[in-house]
Amino acid sequence: MPLPTIFRPLIDFALPPRCPVCGVTVEADNRFCLSCWQRLDFLAEPWCAACGVPLAFDGPEDSLCVACLTNPPVHDGVRAVVRYDDRSSLIAMRLKYGTRLGLARLIAEHLQKFTGEYSGDAIIVPVPLHRSRLWSRGFNQSVLIGRELSRRSGIKMDHDVIRRCKATPPLRGMTGKQRGRTVAAAFALGAAAESVLAGKSVLLVDDVYTSGSTSGACARLLKKAGAKQVLVFCWARVISDAESGRLPVPPGIA
């Protein structure tokens, strides 16, 4: 019998699994307590086919919201587990800044449900960090999530096809336009990007989707290198009150 199995009861007694949001004892690692589970705003269809915001009612599968019909994003959709709020943000922050690295497994477990339709020709690409931030933090949270998602789904991950060639200040607090200008030239393609990406569906992994500036800058380069489509996979996405419950616009209507 493996040693971890033998000592598991002792480990659970000394260090019992705890809810990653509130810290109360739960039955297994990476599980939420009932109270936190019920208060997390899990995202589900119907959503805009381009930006992923919730739609007010069902429409055709490729329906767009008015905003995306007017100004389509560079990427081809967002698959987020939850809405970004005071609770869901704790998961992202504790992974990114609190070195709770096990939370990458929790996020990947929830993201796995979105991978089924892309597994045949897909590749996982984590949003890169600049080397200065990687040195100071010691890890890239998007790589950790991507690695776990790759392990669970069987989809190959490649973190060398795109790199962050320019250090940028933290984007928190910036407007969407400021974010866009800041990251416009922050990324570059790797040497083998075209051979790796040609005709592939890219699952671009990040922890949080805010304005779409970072994912848009990455998606633009990935498509330039030959990616067929770029889907953003993330734990949480920011949804303003104005974005909630947008009306769907069926395809073909201008």
BELVENPE-V106395 format. One record per helix or strand of 3 or more residues. SS is the DSSP state (h for helix, s for strand). FROM is the first residue (numbers start at 1). LEN is the number of residues. Records with the same first field share a line. If there is no record, write none. Layout:
BEGIN
SS=FROM-LEN ; FROM-LEN
END
This chain:
BEGIN
h=3-12 ; 34-6 ; 66-5 ; 88-9 ; 103-12 ; 116-3 ; 131-7 ; 141-13 ; 176-8 ; 193-5 ; 213-12
s=78-6 ; 122-5 ; 162-3 ; 187-3 ; 201-9 ; 229-9
END
